[in-house]
Amino acid sequence: MAGFRLLVGLGNPGSEYENTRHNAGAQWIEALARMSQCSLRTEKKFFGQFGKVFIGGQECYLLIPTTYMNLSGKAVQAVCQFYKISPQEVLVVHDELDISPGTVKLKKSGGHGGHNGLKDIISKLGNNRDFGRVRIGIGHPGHASQVANYVLKKAPSDEYQKIEQTIDESLRYHTDIIADNWNSVMNHLHSFKA
């Protein structure tokens, strides 16, 4: 496989969710779009903000679903069907409760770990979970009952800076991440701590 063709950043639409923990994935894609001088436009047929960009000589599509998190799969499915993209060519960037702020992990395949965005994507891709993930650590509030409230809040500024540093650091390697040259990148990113 030559790499990932569809890069998806998960989040919730609307100004009240801007910079909340749950929008870390959307922030990553927004930052990548800025770096690539790509303007994301609202694309109704794809249920999201959408753009095309060339990275490392390869055409890639950037997508931020605007369906609300738990319906993210609707947007991913629409783009995959339109451009004939297989699940293996999809890279989803999302917030991750199980790792602390200031850390980032790459992962191929796997379950949804209770993440509603991932849950919906897996189901809309015909229960195929073989897409790549960039997992941006946001930490865990300590109890399952607090998760919903926690992910929809803005992180305190020191924590938010760590999340931003993680996004910046992983984007330094965006060409390798997207080209699926993960071996070199993983060693560095998995030991990185903002």
Disulfide bonds with the S-S distance in Angstrom:
none
